[in-house]
Amino acid sequence: MISIEEARTRLLAALHPTPAETLGLAEAWNRVTAAPVAARLTQPPADVSAMDGYALRAADGTAGAVLRVIGAAPAGHPFKGAIGPGEAVRLFTGSFVPAGADAVLLQEDATAAEGTVTVNEAVLAGRHIRRAGQDFQAGAILIPAGQRLSARDIGLAAAANHPWLAVHRRPEIAILATGDEIALPGEPIPPGGIISSNAHALAALVRAAGGNPRVLPIARDSEEAIADAAEGARGADMLVTTGGASVGDHDLVVPGLARRGLEVDFWKIAMRPGKPLMFGRMGGEDGIAVLGLPGNPVSALVCAILFLMPAIARMAGLPAAAPPSEAAMLGEALPANDHRADHLRGHLETGADGVAVVRAFPRQDSALLHRLAAANALILRAPHAPAAEAGAAVEVIRLDRLGI
């Protein structure tokens, strides 16, 4: 068995970002930039007024001064002349400041009359003027490559005059559940059978992580059926299997996929839940990556959090790493751990003092999906971790912050 860290490092090293595609701004939200986004213009393109008021020379803006209004410059309609001594031009927010002006008199500090305006509050040179290029200059890199685009980024790209953006294609993840005993929700359940939850949970996780799930029909327990089902993954970036990845007589994923050229990189991780996890590639060096998850639903989802989500991030063009963890305080004592890294399902609450306290559920069976659904944290326990008393510090993965 290898460590989680070694397995994740080897997995991510074998993956590459997907190719770029060009999307309109409306479709680019939450996608990852495949190239830097540079400003195609200067913003603002000229000095503009930050307020409604009057453009004038600061030297003329003394309290009590009466100025002649020689025109108006609504936004989008610049004043074509220049302001001279004793003159003013009516402005509105966003109006270009006319030549000759170096100050803005707020309309609430002015008294307008027919053809004139009286200065009630003295003005300061440069005040209420947004200088040309104050936001960004043409050619400046506004959004780097490898950044997931937020709504704020989309607005910035639009302001920089980009109608479309180059983004990484969403990773296509084929999901294959295996086993004679499983049926899809709503289908007849075979004798001794169970409902398959893994494919649906994994499809939701893939979407949350930024990928496109492709759920394949269930593969029955034979090498031929698994090999045939894997054909449905053609064109995908990764095939994720659930079940059949251990070493029992009916664990046929590896030999079944070997018929399609699977070469295993690693198999079995020193972790709980999720020991029988496999990674390899099917179809040679340029073939499809294969991640084999355990069949137990909790094991499958915990492994997906630790390995599949970073893998999708890597393929989507993002920096990929372990799921973020943070410190919390144990609400109850925990016994010493064995040789496998443990991921205890638990509930975390933050008190009025701001201290996060986490308690592990009393039952940690990897088949208890309702416990995982109720959990909002995984408590991380290193191999051979000693017993920990209530109040001890632990690291947790906040499930409620992963978007799943």
N, C-alpha and C positions, 0 to 999 in steps of 0.2 A: 504494500500500500504506500501511496505517496501522500504528501501533505496537501491541504487545500491550496496553499500559496503556490506550490510547485505546479499543481494541476492547472490552476488558473493562468499562471504565467505561460505554460506550454500551450494552452488553449488559445490565448489571445495572440501569441506569437505566430500562430498558424492562420490567423484571419487577417483580412484586408478590407479597407473601406470599399463600399460598392461604387460603381461608376457614377458620374454626374449626370443629371438631367436638368433641363431648363423648365422652370415653372413660373406662372404668373404670380404676382404678389398674393393674390387671394388664396392660392393653394400652397404657398411656401411656408405658412406658419407652422412652427414646431418641427420643421425640417432642418437639416444640418448643412451649413454652407460648404460648398466644395471649392470655392475660390473666395479670396478677399473681396469685399464690396467697397469700392472706392467712390467718392463723391464725383458726380458728373457735372457739378456746378458749385458755385459759391453760395453759401446761405448765411444771412440774407445777401442778395446780390448787390445791394447798395445800402447806404445808411437809411434806416427806416425809423418811423416814429413808434414808440412803445405805448403811446397814449393818444387819445383824442385831444386836439388842441390846435396850436398855431406854431408854425415855423417862423423863426426870426433870428436876428443877430443878438447874441447875448449882450452886446454893448447897448442895444436899444431896449433891453428888457428890464428896465428899472421900474420900481413901483410908481404907479401914476402915469406912466408914459402912454400916449395915445398913438397907435400905429395905423397906417393905411393898409387895408386888406386888399391885395392885388390879385387874388385868385384862390382856387381851392385845388387840392390834390387828393381826391378819394383813392383808396387802395386800388391799384390797377390802372390808374390814370395819372401818371406823374405830371407835375407842373413843369412846363418846358422852359420857363424863363429862369431868372436869377433874382434873389432877394437883395435889395439895396438898403441903405440907411432909412430907418423910419417905416419899413415895410414888413408885412407879415403875410403868410399864406395859410389858409385853413387846411388842417391835417386831420387824419383819422388813424386809428391803430393800423399799422402796416403800410401807411403811405410812405413813399420815398421822400426823404428830406431834400428840398430844393437846394440848388447851388446857392452859395452865399449865406445860408443859415447854419448856425452852430448851436442852436438851443431850441427847446420846445416849451411853449407856455401852455400849461394845462387849461382845458376849457373851464374847469371849475375855479381857476384863478384869474379868469378874464371876464370882462363885460363887453359883449358885442353890441355894436350899433350899426346903423346903415353905412357900410363901407369902411368901418373902423373897428378897432378892438382896443380896450383899455387894459393895461397890465395892473392887476391888483396885488400880485405877489411877484417879487423880483425873481428872474430866472437865473440858472447856472449853466455855463457853457457845457455842452455834452450830456446834460441830464435828460433822461427820457428818450435817448437816441440809441438804437441798436445798430452797432457799427457793421459795415459790410464784412462778411466772413466771421462774424462773432460766433456763429454756430459751427460752421466748418468751411474749409477751403476746397475748391475743386482739386481733385487728385488725392485728397487725404483718405487713408484707409479708415472706414467707419466701422466695419464689421469684419473680424478676421475669419479666415477659413476655419472650419471645424467648430463653429458655434451654432447651437440650436437656436432657431429664430423665435424670439418672443413677439408679442404684439407690438412692443415698443421698437424692436428691431425692424419689423415690417414698416412701421411708420417712418423710421429713419431712412430706410432704403427708398421708400416712396419720395420723401423729401429730397433725397439725393438724385432723383430722376431715373430710378430703375423700375421699369415696368415688369421685369421678370428677373429671376435670380437662378444661378447655378447651384443646385443642391444635390446631395447624395441621394440616390434612389433608396427607397425604404428596403431594408433587408427582407427577403422572402423566406419565411421559415415554414417548412413542411413539418407537420406533426402527425406521427404514426403511433397509435395505441395498439398494443398486441395482447392476445390472450383469448383462448376459447371461452373463458368464463365471463367476458364483459359484453355488455350491450349498451347501446346509446340510450340516453334518456327518452322515455316514451315507447321504446321498443320492447317486445316480449323478452323477459329475462330467462336465460336458459337454466335448466336444473343445476343447482349449486352455483349459479352465476351472480354477478353484481353489476351495478350500473357503472359505466365508465365516466368518471368526472375529470380525469386528467387532461384529456384533449381540450375540453372547454376551458378549464382553468388556465392551461398553458396558452391557449389562443388569446384569452383576455390579457394575460401577462405580456405576450408578444406585442399586442396592440399598445399597451401602456408603455412599453419600452421603445416604441417607435418602429416596430416591424409590421409586416403583413403576414398574418397566419394563413396557412393552407392546411386545413384539417383533412387528412386522408381517411379512407374507409379502414375499419378495424382489420388488422391482420391476424389470422388464426394461427394456432401453435403448430406451424410446420415451417421448415426452412424454405420450402417452395413458396408458401403463401407470403412469408415475410419478404422474400426476394422479389416476388411479383408486386407486392404493395409498394415497395421502395421505388418502383418505376414512376409512381405518381409524384415523386419529389424532383423529377427532371426539371431543370431550369431554376430551382430554388437555390438559395445561398447556404442553407443549412437544413439538414434533416434531424429532427428531434424525435427520438423514440421513447416510449414509456412502457415499462414492463419487459421481462425477458432478458434483462442485462446482467443477471447473476450467473451462477455456475451450476444450477440445478438441471435435471433431465429435460425440463420444459423451458429452459431459458435459452431461446434459439435465435435471439436477435443477432448476435455476433456471427454464428455460422450461417445464418440466413443472409445477412448482408455481405458476408464473405463471397457469396455467389455473385455479387455485383461489384466485387473488387475492393471490399472494405479492408483497409489496413489500420490496425489499432495503434494509437499513440500511447494511451495509458488506460488502465482499467483498475478500478478499486481505489477509493480515497479513504484516508484515515479520518473519517468524520461520521457523525451521527446527528440526524438521520441521513442516509444517502450513500452508504459505503459502496454499493455496486454501480458506480457511475463510470461511463466509458466515453472516450473521445477518440475519433479517428477521421479518416477521409476515405471516401468511396469513389473509385474511378480514377485513381492516380493523383499526381501532384496538383493538377488543375481541376480535380473533381470536387464533389460536394462534401462539405464538412458534416460530420455525424456526431451528435451528442446523444448518448444513451442514458436516459434517466431511469431510476427505479420505478417500480409499479405502484408502490404504496403512495397514496395521494399526498400525504404530508412530506414524505421524502422527495417526491417529484417536484413539489413546489419550492421546498427549501433549496434543493439543488438548482432549480431554475433561477432563484434569487441570487445565488452565489456564483453561478456560471453562465446561465443563458442571458441574463440581463446585461452583464458586462460584455458578452459576446456580441449582442445586438448593438450595444453602444459602439463597439469597435467597428463593426461592419457599417454602421450608420455614419461613421466619420468622426466620432467623438473620442476624446481621451477615455480609455477604459480602465477600470480599476475595481477593487473590491467594493461592495455596497458600503456607503458611509456608515460609520458607527459613532456612538457617542457614549459618554459616561453616565451611569445611573447608580443609584444606591439600592442594595438588596433589601427588600422588605421582609424576607425570611431567609433562614440559613439554607445553604446548599451543601451536599456531601462532596467529597473529593471525586474528581473525574478520573476516568481510565485513560487508555492510550489514544483515544480518538477525540478530535475536537467536537464539542457538543454545541447544539443550537436549540436551547430550551425555549419552548413557546411560553409566553407570559403576557402579563398585562402591566402597562406602565402608566402611572399617574404623576402629574406634577402638582405639588402642594402649593399652598399660598406663599410659602417661603422660597418658591422657585426650584426646589430640589425634586428631581425626578426619582421616583421610587418604583422599582419593578419587582413583581412576584411571579415566580414560575408556577404554571398550572401543576397540580399534584399528579396528574397522569400525562405521560409524554409519549404514549404509543403512536407510532408513525402511521397508523390507520385512522386516527381520530381527527378527521377533517373539520368537524365542528369546533374543535379546540383551536385549530389554526385560524379558522374564520373569526373566532372571538379574540384571538391574540392581536396585539398591536406592536409587539416587540419580540425579537429573538435575543435571548440572553446568550452571549458568547462565552464558552468555557474552553480554555486551552487544554491540550492533552496533558494529563497528569496534574491538572490544577488541584491545589489542596482544598480542603473543606473551607467554606467561606461563611462567616457569621452574618446575621442580619446587621445592616449598616455598612457592610463592606462595599467597596467600589467594584463595579463590573462594567463591561462594554456591552452595548446593545445595538442591534439594527432596528431602527424604527420603521416598522412595516407601513405605518400610516403616512410616512413621508416618501415612500417609493412609488406612489401612484397606482398601487395594485390593490 
